[in-house]
Amino acid sequence: SKGCLCYEQEAVQKRTFTKWINSHLAKHKPPLEVNDLFEDIKDGVKLLALLEVLSGQRLPCEQGRQIKRIHWVSNIGTALKFLEGRKIKLVNIHATDIADGRPSIVLGLIWTIILYFQIEELTSNLPALQALSNSNSSVESLPSSEAGSPPMKRKVVNKFQGNAKKALLKWVQCTAAKHHGIQVKDFGPSWRDGVAFQSVVHAIRPDLVDMEVVRRRSNRENLEEAFALAENELGIPRLLDAEDVDVDKPDEKSIMTYVAQFLKHYPNPHQSETDGQQDELLLRSIPTFALSVPREERKMLRELKVFLDQLERDVLRAQGADGNLTDKYHAFKSFRVQYEMKKKQTEPLLQPVNRDCKLSVDQALVKQAWERVSARLLDWHIHLDKSLPGPLGVIGAWLHRAEMALREDISIQHAHDETANILHRKLEQHREVLKSLESHRQTFHQIHRDRAVNGVPVPSEQLQDMAERFNFSKLKSWIIKYGRRDSVELLLQSYLTFIEGHRFFEQYDLIFSALKQAAEVYIKSDSSIDEAEGVSKFLSEASAQWRNLALEVRSVRSMLEEVISNWEKYSSTVTSLQAWLEDAEQMLNQSENTKRDFFRNLSYWIQQHMDMNDSGNFLIETCDETVSRDLKQQLLLLNGRWRELFVKVKHYARADEVDKLRQDYHDGINTLKLFMDATDEKMTAPVQVSFLNVRAFVQDVEVKTTFMPCVI
């Protein structure tokens, strides 16, 4: 049946993906293993470990025996954020679904990861796809396909996987199947008999496979031997089982995952045995105008340079114009929005043109223009913040100094005394920032509440921007009691904008790593014992404070997402339950048969009622007093109506079961009546007395008695 097929595909994918994951987790330090994919992925620890192995990057992870669901969701959120940062499109994949171990969502996530890293492997082996991946315009013209992404710009995200699938199939057809007259049309039924797998092994190591023998063997024999040869002779992990492939519709994703592993073992991926015919076939998919991309880029770079020169002139003119502080700040914000939008749109144009990371002449000129405009805007911003009245101007100047101190890189010098001086100066800057923070915080809070300095109003837009630059005020706003769904969604949007826009975690990692490196050099130099102890203590305290802050900030996102999820569940269940209750209450006056039919799905509404209360109680605990009071009142009314109705209709929950028992009873009675009628007829019928007739009569009665139904 269709349902059974879906279940079987899910089971096959689960086994294949688990083996694929374990083949990579074996490289983790310490090695890890997934036993039950849907359970082991819930806390996000092994998911993050997998991404670390695949990417070579370190990812923050909350782990230990005592971690709770909020930490699970935080870990999974880190993993999803990492994937999104690589421009991998995640459709309908949420951290809470993974933490719940929902099979379809978990398998979808792992398939997305497999696609990404297998495609990366594909581009390193097929030169035509490498050319394709380096040409934005050619990629844009190709037909879209299902989700998946290589490690490149977002333009490629929705386009590349379909081409990778075609390329992988073309590779099999050109390098393996074609030489043996095998038809491989897909990643499903074409692989069932095992001959295609054997041909791929033969293409890599011809001495391992006798194709004439292969053609005479059964499906299972070919599959088992191909998988064994690949594992033992080529070192390719055995992701598939023969019984999973030898079916009418083998799972396409599982076969693609397995076959892609053979690419890196192909002996000469850059030149096939057909003297480049394979490359020619693949390159036909690249439009001819891909060759003109460099010329187009030069034109775009020159146009960008003209735009930036004009923007710089406009900024200087606006900065010197007359007007009040509010108007000037509004003008500044307008220019900065133009600057940021244009930079985001054109950032790909400034990628190095060759492997030694050198920029072209046009790129270098544009980069210089960006830096000039950026410096002009920063100078204008500092001047505007310093121009604020009284102590707010002092705070504005301090805020810029603090941000610059935190952003500044620490350079490691060959001479220890130079490094020591740099580190000492940097530590003093950090201490000054921390020392000033508390006093400025209190003053700023008062001004922010009054929206004025000593009765003089200040520009509200500028004041709000300053508030957002104080990390403490943002964090405090995120951990307050929550309001209704729309306000929580705004909070989450604000959180993401701030954390991503300021590269919150990345900036700290860069700063602290450089600071720690410099500190180690300083401690090993001729510094005094007291100074060395002071530096070590400062680093230790800063690290501990950061761990606590980072955990709290990550937990904020998890909590906001959990609140939104519960608002969604609560709203949908309340709406549907209210409508059903109205119909159900009117149904009580109908006939018994009508009521029985209506309340047949009562078990579904029992579950809806439970979901409503679960999500409602969660929101009551996390929302502010006004919202909680409204929720309590709404739940009180709905639960009252539910209880009153449920007492009258709860027996219908087993209506189908009772109907079946009743029908079985009536069927049994009818069968027994037929039996008794036949028996009476037999017993009253005259029988000629003879040995044979009597024996036949007795046998007939015994047969009927044996099959007589038991009716209770």
C-alpha positions as CSV (number, residue, x, y, z in Angstrom):
1,S,0.0,0.0,0.0
2,K,1.0,3.6,-0.4
3,G,1.4,4.1,3.4
4,C,3.5,1.0,3.7
5,L,5.8,2.2,0.9
6,C,6.3,5.6,2.6
7,Y,7.1,3.8,5.8
8,E,9.6,1.5,4.0
9,Q,11.3,4.5,2.3
10,E,11.5,6.3,5.7
11,A,13.1,3.2,7.2
12,V,15.6,2.8,4.4
13,Q,16.6,6.5,4.5
14,K,17.0,6.3,8.2
15,R,19.4,3.4,7.9
16,T,21.4,4.9,5.0
17,F,21.6,8.4,6.6
18,T,22.6,6.9,9.9
19,K,25.5,5.0,8.3
20,W,26.6,8.1,6.4
21,I,26.6,10.1,9.6
22,N,28.6,7.5,11.5
23,S,31.1,7.3,8.7
24,H,31.9,10.9,9.5
25,L,31.4,10.9,13.2
26,A,34.1,8.2,13.4
27,K,36.6,11.0,12.5
28,H,35.4,13.1,15.4
29,K,37.6,13.5,18.5
30,P,36.4,11.6,20.5
31,P,34.7,9.4,18.0
32,L,30.9,9.4,18.2
33,E,28.1,7.1,17.0
34,V,24.4,7.5,16.2
35,N,22.3,4.5,17.1
36,D,18.7,5.8,16.8
37,L,18.8,8.8,14.5
38,F,15.5,10.3,15.5
39,E,16.4,10.0,19.2
40,D,20.1,10.8,19.1
41,I,19.7,14.0,17.2
42,K,17.3,15.6,19.7
43,D,19.8,17.3,21.9
44,G,21.8,18.7,18.9
45,V,25.2,17.5,20.3
46,K,25.9,14.9,17.6
47,L,24.4,17.1,14.9
48,L,26.9,19.9,15.8
49,A,29.7,17.3,15.9
50,L,28.8,16.1,12.4
51,L,28.9,19.7,11.0
52,E,32.2,20.2,12.7
53,V,33.7,17.2,11.0
54,L,32.2,18.1,7.6
55,S,33.2,21.8,7.8
56,G,36.4,21.7,9.8
57,Q,35.0,24.5,12.0
58,R,34.4,24.6,15.7
59,L,30.8,25.3,16.7
60,P,29.5,26.2,20.2
61,C,27.7,23.4,21.9
62,E,25.8,23.0,25.2
63,Q,26.3,19.4,26.5
64,G,26.4,17.4,29.6
65,R,24.1,15.1,31.5
66,Q,22.0,17.9,32.9
67,I,21.1,19.8,29.7
68,K,17.4,20.4,29.2
69,R,15.2,20.9,26.2
70,I,16.0,24.6,26.1
71,H,19.6,23.7,25.6
72,W,18.7,21.1,23.0
73,V,16.8,23.7,21.0
74,S,19.8,26.1,21.4
75,N,22.2,23.5,20.0
76,I,19.9,22.7,17.0
77,G,19.4,26.5,16.5
78,T,23.2,26.9,16.3
79,A,23.4,24.1,13.7
80,L,20.6,25.6,11.6
81,K,22.1,29.0,11.8
82,F,25.5,27.6,10.6
83,L,23.8,26.0,7.6
84,E,21.9,29.2,6.8
85,G,25.2,31.1,7.0
86,R,26.4,28.9,4.2
87,K,23.4,29.9,2.2
88,I,21.8,26.4,2.5
89,K,18.0,26.8,2.1
90,L,16.1,25.1,5.0
91,V,12.4,24.8,4.1
92,N,10.0,24.1,7.1
93,I,12.8,22.9,9.3
94,H,12.6,24.3,12.8
95,A,14.7,23.6,15.9
96,T,11.7,22.4,17.9
97,D,10.7,19.8,15.3
98,I,14.2,18.3,15.4
99,A,14.1,18.4,19.3
100,D,10.9,16.5,19.0
101,G,12.5,13.9,16.8
102,R,9.9,14.2,14.0
103,P,11.1,11.6,11.4
104,S,10.2,13.5,8.2
105,I,11.9,16.7,9.4
106,V,15.0,15.0,10.7
107,L,15.4,13.1,7.4
108,G,14.8,16.3,5.5
109,L,17.6,18.1,7.4
110,I,20.1,15.2,7.0
111,W,19.3,15.0,3.3
112,T,20.0,18.7,3.0
113,I,23.3,18.3,4.7
114,I,24.2,15.3,2.5
115,L,23.3,17.3,-0.6
116,Y,25.5,20.2,0.4
117,F,28.6,18.2,1.2
118,Q,28.2,15.7,-1.6
119,I,27.8,18.6,-4.1
120,E,31.0,20.1,-2.7
121,E,32.6,16.8,-3.5
122,L,31.0,16.8,-6.9
123,T,32.4,20.2,-7.9
124,S,35.9,19.1,-7.0
125,N,35.7,16.1,-9.4
126,L,33.8,17.3,-12.4
127,P,35.5,20.3,-14.1
128,A,32.3,21.3,-16.0
129,L,30.4,21.7,-12.8
130,Q,33.3,23.7,-11.4
131,A,33.0,26.1,-14.3
132,L,29.2,26.2,-13.8
133,S,29.6,27.0,-10.1
134,N,32.0,29.9,-10.8
135,S,29.5,31.5,-13.3
136,N,26.7,33.3,-11.6
137,S,24.9,34.3,-14.8
138,S,25.0,30.8,-16.2
139,V,23.6,29.4,-13.0
140,E,20.8,31.9,-12.9
141,S,19.5,30.7,-16.3
142,L,19.3,27.0,-15.3
143,P,16.0,25.4,-14.2
144,S,15.3,25.3,-10.5
145,S,15.2,22.1,-8.6
146,E,14.8,20.8,-5.0
147,A,16.6,22.3,-2.0
148,G,20.3,21.9,-1.6
149,S,23.4,24.2,-1.8
150,P,27.1,24.2,-2.6
151,P,29.5,26.3,-0.6
152,M,29.0,29.4,-2.7
153,K,26.8,32.4,-3.2
154,R,23.0,32.4,-2.6
155,K,22.3,32.6,-6.3
156,V,23.3,29.0,-6.6
157,V,21.2,27.7,-3.8
158,N,18.0,26.7,-5.6
159,K,19.6,25.9,-8.9
160,F,22.6,23.6,-8.3
161,Q,21.2,20.4,-6.9
162,G,19.2,19.5,-10.0
163,N,22.4,19.9,-12.1
164,A,24.4,17.9,-9.6
165,K,21.9,15.1,-9.8
166,K,22.1,15.2,-13.6
167,A,25.9,15.4,-13.5
168,L,26.2,12.4,-11.2
169,L,23.9,10.4,-13.5
170,K,25.8,11.6,-16.6
171,W,29.1,10.5,-14.9
172,V,27.7,7.0,-14.3
173,Q,26.4,6.8,-17.9
174,C,29.7,8.1,-19.5
175,T,32.3,6.4,-17.3
176,A,30.6,3.1,-16.3
177,A,27.3,2.1,-17.9
178,K,28.1,3.2,-21.5
179,H,31.1,0.8,-21.8
180,H,29.0,-2.2,-20.8
181,G,25.8,-1.4,-22.7
182,I,23.9,-0.8,-19.4
183,Q,20.9,1.6,-19.3
184,V,21.0,3.8,-16.2
185,K,18.1,6.2,-16.4
186,D,17.6,7.1,-12.8
187,F,18.7,6.6,-9.2
188,G,15.9,4.1,-8.6
189,P,14.9,0.9,-10.5
190,S,18.0,1.1,-12.8
191,W,20.1,0.0,-9.8
192,R,18.0,-2.9,-8.6
193,D,19.9,-5.8,-10.3
194,G,23.2,-4.6,-9.0
195,V,24.9,-4.4,-12.4
196,A,25.1,-0.6,-12.3
197,F,26.9,-0.7,-9.0
198,Q,29.3,-3.4,-10.4
199,S,30.0,-1.2,-13.4
200,V,30.9,1.8,-11.2
201,V,33.4,-0.4,-9.3
202,H,34.7,-1.7,-12.6
203,A,35.3,1.9,-13.8
204,I,37.5,2.6,-10.8
205,R,39.2,-0.8,-10.5
206,P,38.6,-3.0,-13.6
207,D,40.6,-5.9,-12.0
208,L,37.9,-6.3,-9.3
209,V,34.9,-7.1,-11.5
210,D,34.2,-9.5,-14.4
211,M,31.2,-8.0,-16.0
212,E,30.4,-11.2,-18.0
213,V,30.0,-13.1,-14.7
214,V,28.0,-10.2,-13.2
215,R,25.3,-10.5,-16.0
216,R,24.7,-14.1,-15.1
217,R,24.2,-13.6,-11.3
218,S,21.1,-12.8,-9.3
219,N,20.3,-9.3,-8.0
220,R,21.2,-10.1,-4.4
221,E,24.5,-11.6,-5.4
222,N,25.5,-8.6,-7.5
223,L,24.4,-6.1,-4.8
224,E,26.2,-7.9,-2.0
225,E,29.4,-8.3,-3.9
226,A,29.4,-4.7,-5.2
227,F,28.9,-3.3,-1.7
228,A,31.6,-5.6,-0.3
229,L,34.1,-4.8,-2.9
230,A,33.5,-1.0,-2.5
231,E,34.0,-1.3,1.2
232,N,36.9,-3.7,1.4
233,E,38.9,-2.6,-1.8
234,L,37.9,1.1,-2.2
235,G,37.2,2.1,1.4
236,I,33.7,3.3,0.6
237,P,31.4,2.9,3.6
238,R,28.6,0.4,3.1
239,L,25.5,2.6,3.3
240,L,23.0,0.3,1.6
241,D,21.7,-3.2,2.2
242,A,20.9,-5.5,-0.7
243,E,17.3,-6.0,0.5
244,D,16.7,-2.2,0.4
245,V,17.8,-1.9,-3.2
246,D,16.2,-5.2,-4.6
247,V,12.7,-3.7,-4.5
248,D,10.3,-2.3,-7.1
249,K,11.0,1.3,-6.1
250,P,14.4,1.7,-4.4
251,D,14.9,4.9,-2.4
252,E,16.4,7.6,-4.7
253,K,18.0,9.7,-2.0
254,S,19.7,6.7,-0.4
255,I,21.2,5.5,-3.7
256,M,22.4,9.1,-4.6
257,T,24.1,9.3,-1.2
258,Y,25.9,6.1,-1.8
259,V,26.9,6.6,-5.5
260,A,28.3,10.1,-4.9
261,Q,31.0,8.5,-2.7
262,F,32.5,6.8,-5.7
263,L,33.4,10.2,-7.4
264,K,36.5,10.9,-5.2
265,H,37.8,7.4,-6.1
266,Y,37.5,7.8,-9.8
267,P,41.1,7.6,-11.1
268,N,41.1,10.5,-13.6
269,P,38.1,12.7,-13.1
270,H,39.4,15.5,-15.3
271,Q,39.7,13.5,-18.5
272,S,37.5,10.6,-19.3
273,E,38.5,7.7,-21.5
274,T,36.4,9.1,-24.3
275,D,38.9,11.9,-25.0
276,G,36.9,14.7,-23.3
277,Q,33.5,13.7,-24.7
278,Q,32.1,13.6,-21.2
279,D,33.3,17.1,-20.4
280,E,31.8,18.3,-23.7
281,L,28.5,16.8,-22.9
282,L,28.4,18.5,-19.5
283,L,29.7,21.8,-20.7
284,R,26.8,22.0,-23.2
285,S,24.6,22.9,-20.2
286,I,26.5,26.1,-19.7
287,P,25.2,29.0,-21.8
288,T,27.7,30.7,-24.1
289,F,27.3,34.1,-22.4
290,A,29.0,32.6,-19.3
291,L,32.2,33.4,-21.1
292,S,31.5,37.1,-21.0
293,V,31.0,37.3,-17.3
294,P,34.4,39.0,-16.5
295,R,33.6,41.8,-19.0
296,E,30.1,42.2,-17.4
297,E,31.7,42.3,-13.9
298,R,34.2,45.1,-15.0
299,K,31.2,47.1,-16.3
300,M,29.3,46.6,-13.0
301,L,32.4,47.5,-10.9
302,R,32.9,50.8,-12.9
303,E,29.3,51.7,-12.4
304,L,29.6,51.0,-8.7
305,K,32.7,53.2,-8.5
306,V,30.7,56.1,-10.1
307,F,27.8,55.5,-7.5
308,L,30.2,55.5,-4.6
309,D,32.0,58.7,-5.7
310,Q,28.6,60.4,-6.0
311,L,27.5,59.1,-2.6
312,E,30.6,60.5,-1.0
313,R,30.0,63.9,-2.5
314,D,26.3,63.8,-1.4
315,V,27.3,62.8,2.2
316,L,29.8,65.7,2.5
317,R,27.2,68.2,1.1
318,A,24.5,66.9,3.5
319,Q,26.9,67.0,6.5
320,G,27.6,70.7,5.9
321,A,24.0,71.7,5.3
322,D,22.0,73.7,7.8
323,G,19.2,72.2,9.9
324,N,18.4,70.9,13.4
325,L,19.9,67.7,14.9
326,T,16.7,65.7,14.2
327,D,16.8,66.5,10.5
328,K,20.5,65.9,10.2
329,Y,20.3,62.5,11.9
330,H,17.4,61.5,9.7
331,A,19.5,62.4,6.6
332,F,22.4,60.5,8.0
333,K,20.3,57.4,8.5
334,S,19.0,57.7,4.9
335,F,22.5,57.7,3.5
336,R,23.6,54.8,5.7
337,V,20.7,52.7,4.6
338,Q,21.7,53.4,0.9
339,Y,25.3,52.4,1.8
340,E,24.4,49.2,3.5
341,M,21.9,48.0,0.9
342,K,24.3,48.7,-1.9
343,K,27.1,47.0,-0.2
344,K,25.0,43.9,0.5
345,Q,23.9,43.7,-3.1
346,T,27.4,44.1,-4.6
347,E,29.6,42.3,-2.1
348,P,30.1,39.2,-4.4
349,L,31.8,41.5,-6.9
350,L,34.7,42.1,-4.5
351,Q,35.6,38.4,-4.2
352,P,39.3,37.8,-5.1
353,V,39.7,36.9,-8.8
354,N,42.4,34.3,-8.3
355,R,43.7,31.9,-5.7
356,D,46.4,34.1,-4.2
357,C,43.6,36.4,-3.0
358,K,44.6,39.4,-5.2
359,L,42.0,41.8,-6.3
360,S,41.7,43.2,-9.8
361,V,42.5,46.9,-10.4
362,D,38.7,47.6,-10.7
363,Q,38.0,45.7,-7.5
364,A,40.8,47.5,-5.6
365,L,39.5,51.0,-6.7
366,V,35.9,50.1,-5.6
367,K,37.2,48.8,-2.3
368,Q,39.0,52.1,-1.7
369,A,35.8,53.9,-2.5
370,W,33.8,51.8,0.0
371,E,36.4,52.6,2.7
372,R,36.2,56.3,2.0
373,V,32.4,56.4,2.2
374,S,32.4,54.2,5.3
375,A,34.9,56.6,7.0
376,R,32.8,59.7,6.0
377,L,29.6,58.1,7.5
378,L,31.4,57.1,10.7
379,D,32.8,60.6,11.1
380,W,29.4,62.1,10.6
381,H,27.8,59.6,13.1
382,I,30.4,60.5,15.8
383,H,29.9,64.2,15.2
384,L,26.1,63.8,15.5
385,D,26.3,61.7,18.7
386,K,28.8,64.2,20.3
387,S,26.4,67.0,19.4
388,L,23.7,65.7,21.7
389,P,23.0,67.9,24.7
390,G,24.8,67.6,28.0
391,P,25.8,64.2,29.4
392,L,24.1,62.4,26.4
393,G,26.8,63.8,24.1
394,V,29.5,62.5,26.4
395,I,27.8,59.1,26.4
396,G,27.6,59.2,22.6
397,A,31.3,59.8,22.3
398,W,32.1,57.1,24.8
399,L,29.9,54.6,23.0
400,H,31.9,55.1,19.8
401,R,35.2,54.7,21.7
402,A,33.9,51.5,23.3
403,E,32.8,50.0,20.0
404,M,36.1,50.8,18.4
405,A,38.0,49.3,21.3
406,L,36.1,46.1,21.0
407,R,36.5,45.9,17.3
408,E,40.2,46.6,17.2
409,D,42.4,43.7,16.3
410,I,45.5,42.7,18.4
411,S,48.6,42.2,16.3
412,I,51.3,39.8,17.6
413,Q,54.7,41.3,17.2
414,H,58.0,39.5,17.0
415,A,59.4,41.4,19.9
416,H,57.9,40.5,23.2
417,D,58.1,44.0,24.7
418,E,56.1,45.4,21.7
419,T,53.4,42.7,22.2
420,A,53.4,43.4,25.9
421,N,52.9,47.1,25.4
422,I,50.0,46.4,22.9
423,L,48.4,44.0,25.2
424,H,48.8,46.3,28.2
425,R,47.1,49.1,26.3
426,K,44.3,46.8,25.1
427,L,43.6,45.6,28.6
428,E,43.5,49.1,29.9
429,Q,41.0,50.0,27.2
430,H,38.8,47.1,28.1
431,R,39.0,47.9,31.8
432,E,38.1,51.5,31.0
433,V,35.1,50.4,28.9
434,L,33.9,48.1,31.7
435,K,34.5,50.8,34.4
436,S,32.6,53.4,32.5
437,L,29.7,51.2,31.5
438,E,27.9,51.2,34.8
439,S,27.9,54.9,35.3
440,H,26.9,55.6,31.7
441,R,24.2,53.0,31.9
442,Q,22.4,54.7,34.8
443,T,22.5,58.1,33.2
444,F,21.4,56.8,29.8
445,H,18.5,54.9,31.4
446,Q,17.2,58.1,33.0
447,I,17.5,60.1,29.7
448,H,15.9,57.3,27.8
449,R,12.9,57.3,30.1
450,D,12.5,61.1,30.0
451,R,13.3,61.4,26.3
452,A,15.0,64.6,27.3
453,V,18.1,66.1,28.9
454,N,17.2,68.6,31.6
455,G,13.9,69.2,29.9
456,V,15.4,69.6,26.4
457,P,14.0,67.0,24.0
458,V,16.4,64.8,22.1
459,P,15.9,63.2,18.7
460,S,13.9,60.1,19.4
461,E,15.3,58.1,16.4
462,Q,18.9,58.8,17.5
463,L,18.2,58.0,21.1
464,Q,16.6,54.7,20.2
465,D,19.6,53.7,18.0
466,M,21.9,54.4,20.9
467,A,19.7,52.3,23.1
468,E,20.1,49.4,20.7
469,R,23.9,49.7,20.8
470,F,23.8,49.1,24.6
471,N,23.9,45.3,24.7
472,F,22.5,45.2,28.2
473,S,19.3,47.1,27.2
474,K,18.7,44.7,24.3
475,L,19.2,41.6,26.4
476,K,16.9,43.0,29.1
477,S,14.2,43.7,26.5
478,W,14.4,40.1,25.3
479,I,13.9,38.4,28.6
480,I,10.9,40.3,29.9
481,K,7.5,38.7,30.2
482,Y,6.1,38.3,26.7
483,G,3.0,39.8,25.1
484,R,0.9,38.5,22.3
485,R,2.2,36.7,19.2
486,D,2.8,39.7,17.0
487,S,4.9,41.4,19.7
488,V,6.9,38.2,20.3
489,E,7.6,38.0,16.6
490,L,8.8,41.6,16.6
491,L,11.1,40.7,19.5
492,L,12.6,37.8,17.6
493,Q,13.1,39.9,14.5
494,S,14.8,42.5,16.7
495,Y,17.0,39.8,18.3
496,L,18.0,38.4,14.9
497,T,18.7,41.8,13.4
498,F,20.9,42.8,16.4
499,I,22.8,39.5,16.7
500,E,23.4,39.0,13.0
501,G,23.9,42.6,12.1
502,H,26.5,43.1,14.8
503,R,28.0,39.6,14.3
504,F,27.7,39.3,18.1
505,F,29.3,35.8,18.6
506,E,31.8,36.0,15.7
507,Q,33.2,39.4,16.9
508,Y,33.7,38.1,20.4
509,D,35.5,34.9,19.1
510,L,37.8,37.0,17.0
511,I,38.6,39.5,19.7
512,F,39.1,37.0,22.5
513,S,41.2,34.6,20.4
514,A,43.6,37.4,19.5
515,L,43.6,38.7,23.1
516,K,44.4,35.2,24.4
517,Q,47.2,34.7,21.9
518,A,48.7,38.1,22.8
519,A,48.3,37.3,26.5
520,E,50.2,34.0,26.2
521,V,53.1,35.8,24.4
522,Y,53.0,38.5,27.1
523,I,53.0,36.1,30.0
524,K,56.0,34.2,28.5
525,S,57.9,37.5,28.1
526,D,59.8,39.4,30.7
527,S,56.6,40.6,32.5
528,S,56.5,40.5,36.3
529,I,54.7,37.7,38.2
530,D,52.0,40.1,39.4
531,E,51.3,41.3,35.9
532,A,51.2,37.8,34.5
533,E,48.7,36.8,37.2
534,G,46.6,39.9,36.6
535,V,46.4,39.1,32.8
536,S,45.5,35.4,33.5
537,K,42.9,36.4,36.0
538,F,41.4,39.0,33.6
539,L,41.2,36.4,30.8
540,S,39.7,33.8,33.1
541,E,37.0,36.2,34.4
542,A,36.2,37.5,31.0
543,S,35.9,33.9,29.6
544,A,33.5,32.9,32.5
545,Q,31.4,36.0,32.0
546,W,31.2,35.4,28.3
547,R,30.1,31.8,28.7
548,N,27.2,32.9,30.9
549,L,26.2,35.7,28.6
550,A,26.5,33.5,25.5
551,L,24.3,30.8,27.1
552,E,21.7,33.4,28.1
553,V,21.7,35.1,24.7
554,R,21.3,31.8,22.8
555,S,18.6,30.7,25.2
556,V,16.7,33.9,24.4
557,R,16.3,32.9,20.8
558,S,15.2,29.4,21.8
559,M,12.7,30.8,24.2
560,L,11.3,33.3,21.7
561,E,10.8,30.5,19.1
562,E,9.2,28.3,21.7
563,V,6.7,31.1,22.7
564,I,5.8,31.7,19.0
565,S,5.3,28.0,18.4
566,N,3.0,27.8,21.4
567,W,1.0,30.9,20.2
568,E,0.5,29.2,16.8
569,K,-0.6,25.9,18.4
570,Y,-2.9,27.7,20.9
571,S,-4.5,30.0,18.3
572,S,-5.3,27.2,15.9
573,T,-6.6,24.8,18.5
574,V,-8.8,27.4,20.2
575,T,-10.3,28.5,16.8
576,S,-11.1,24.9,15.7
577,L,-12.3,23.8,19.2
578,Q,-14.7,26.7,19.5
579,A,-16.3,26.0,16.2
580,W,-16.6,22.3,16.9
581,L,-18.1,23.0,20.4
582,E,-20.8,25.1,18.9
583,D,-21.8,22.4,16.4
584,A,-21.5,19.7,19.1
585,E,-23.7,21.5,21.6
586,Q,-26.5,21.8,19.0
587,M,-26.0,18.1,18.0
588,L,-27.1,17.0,21.5
589,N,-30.8,17.5,20.5
590,Q,-30.5,15.2,17.4
591,S,-31.3,11.5,17.0
592,E,-29.1,8.8,18.4
593,N,-27.8,7.8,15.0
594,T,-27.0,11.4,14.1
595,K,-25.1,11.9,17.3
596,R,-23.2,8.7,16.9
597,D,-22.0,9.7,13.5
598,F,-21.0,13.2,14.5
599,F,-19.0,12.1,17.6
600,R,-17.2,9.3,15.9
601,N,-14.0,11.4,15.8
602,L,-14.2,12.5,19.5
603,S,-10.8,11.1,20.2
604,Y,-9.3,13.7,17.7
605,W,-11.0,16.5,19.7
606,I,-9.8,15.1,23.0
607,Q,-6.2,15.5,21.6
608,Q,-7.0,19.0,20.4
609,H,-8.3,19.9,23.8
610,M,-5.2,18.6,25.5
611,D,-2.9,20.5,23.0
612,M,-4.9,23.7,23.7
613,N,-4.4,23.4,27.4
614,D,-0.7,22.5,27.1
615,S,0.1,25.5,24.9
616,G,-2.2,27.8,26.9
617,N,-0.6,26.9,30.2
618,F,2.8,27.4,28.8
619,L,1.8,30.9,27.6
620,I,0.2,31.8,31.0
621,E,3.6,31.0,32.6
622,T,5.7,33.1,30.2
623,C,3.4,36.0,29.2
624,D,2.8,39.2,31.0
625,E,0.1,39.6,33.6
626,T,-2.5,41.2,31.2
627,V,-2.1,38.5,28.6
628,S,-2.0,35.7,31.2
629,R,-5.3,37.0,32.7
630,D,-7.0,36.9,29.3
631,L,-5.7,33.4,28.6
632,K,-6.8,32.1,31.9
633,Q,-10.3,33.5,31.4
634,Q,-10.5,32.1,27.9
635,L,-9.4,28.6,29.0
636,L,-11.7,28.7,32.0
637,L,-14.7,29.3,29.7
638,L,-13.7,26.7,27.0
639,N,-12.8,24.0,29.6
640,G,-16.2,24.6,31.3
641,R,-18.0,24.1,28.0
642,W,-15.9,21.0,27.3
643,R,-16.5,19.3,30.6
644,E,-20.3,19.9,30.4
645,L,-20.4,18.4,26.9
646,F,-17.9,15.6,27.5
647,V,-19.9,14.0,30.3
648,K,-22.8,13.6,27.9
649,V,-20.9,12.2,24.9
650,K,-17.8,10.5,26.2
651,H,-19.3,7.0,25.5
652,Y,-19.3,7.8,21.8
653,A,-15.5,7.7,21.9
654,R,-15.8,3.9,21.5
655,A,-18.7,4.0,19.1
656,D,-16.8,2.3,16.2
657,E,-15.7,-0.5,18.6
658,V,-19.2,-1.0,20.0
659,D,-20.7,-1.0,16.5
660,K,-18.3,-3.7,15.5
661,L,-19.1,-5.8,18.5
662,R,-22.8,-5.4,17.9
663,Q,-22.5,-6.3,14.3
664,D,-20.4,-9.4,15.2
665,Y,-23.1,-10.4,17.7
666,H,-25.9,-10.1,15.1
667,D,-23.9,-12.0,12.5
668,G,-23.3,-14.8,15.0
669,I,-27.1,-14.9,15.8
670,N,-28.0,-15.1,12.2
671,T,-25.4,-17.8,11.5
672,L,-26.7,-19.8,14.5
673,K,-30.3,-19.5,13.4
674,L,-29.4,-20.8,10.0
675,F,-27.6,-23.7,11.6
676,M,-30.5,-24.5,13.9
677,D,-33.0,-24.3,11.0
678,A,-30.8,-26.7,8.9
679,T,-30.4,-29.0,11.9
680,D,-34.2,-29.1,12.6
681,E,-34.8,-29.9,9.0
682,K,-32.2,-32.7,9.0
683,M,-33.4,-34.1,12.3
684,T,-37.1,-34.2,11.2
685,A,-36.4,-35.7,7.7
686,P,-37.2,-39.4,7.4
687,V,-34.2,-41.7,7.0
688,Q,-34.2,-45.1,5.5
689,V,-32.7,-47.5,7.9
690,S,-29.5,-48.9,6.5
691,F,-26.0,-48.9,7.6
692,L,-24.7,-46.6,4.9
693,N,-27.5,-44.1,5.3
694,V,-27.1,-43.9,9.0
695,R,-23.4,-43.4,8.7
696,A,-23.8,-40.6,6.2
697,F,-26.4,-38.9,8.4
698,V,-24.2,-39.0,11.4
699,Q,-21.2,-37.6,9.5
700,D,-23.3,-34.7,8.2
701,V,-24.4,-33.8,11.7
702,E,-20.9,-34.0,13.0
703,V,-19.6,-31.6,10.3
704,K,-22.3,-29.0,11.0
705,T,-21.6,-29.3,14.8
706,T,-17.9,-28.8,14.2
707,F,-18.4,-25.5,12.3
708,M,-21.1,-24.2,14.5
709,P,-20.3,-20.6,15.6
710,C,-19.8,-19.7,19.2
711,V,-22.2,-16.8,20.1
712,I,-21.9,-15.2,23.5
